[in-house]
Amino acid sequence: MKNIAIFASGSGTNAQKLMEYFSTSKRAKVKLLLSNKPDAFVLERATNFSVPTVIFDRDDFYHKGRVMQELKENDIHFIVLAGFLWLVPPEIIKAYPRRIINIHPALLPGYGGKGMYGMKVHSAVIENKERESGITIHYVNEKYDDGDIIFQAKCKVEPGDTPESLAGRIHELEHRYYPEVVDKLLAEAQNESSS
């Protein structure tokens, strides 16, 4: 059984979908949820699934090594970012090569990078009169939204769309595909280690 850690900063709908999906899995379980926001609603969602939570600050993450310590102590194999906006420190990236993934609410490489998250992304897509948007699931490296792309799914940008209406369709794609893609990556890792 592989242990997953989720990093999240906000409401946590993607984190909830992941916890639901893996609550019945024989392959992996969500062992830990880590947040840099002590008032994030995602912490309540984790408690509802009996997933232990860790709240940390910049110092814990970038200087003191506390987050890395928590990952080691909980025997974490795989890290999933779900609405987490800080760059992951190099030491964690080195410790989890191609085992940290993120989801972005647009079709990378467009509409990515520092400051491009949430409604800012959807507003930019609509302002630029794009015909489609979607989600990108990618590996995490030391730059924002820059790691190798694993999976993309698209949706149309409809005439009259607002950032909120577009966000609704993007959320549907996220909730549908993110747990499945994580599961597939874990299955591939399992096959590689057993061959």
FENMO-V164912 format. One record per helix or strand of 3 or more residues. SS is the DSSP state (alpha for helix, beta for strand). FROM is the first residue (numbers start at 0). TO is the last residue. If there is no record, write none. Layout:
SS|FROM|TO / SS|FROM|TO
This chain:
beta|1|6 / alpha|12|21 / beta|27|34 / alpha|41|47 / beta|51|54 / alpha|57|61 / alpha|65|72 / beta|77|80 / alpha|89|94 / beta|99|103 / alpha|117|126 / beta|131|138 / beta|148|155 / alpha|162|193
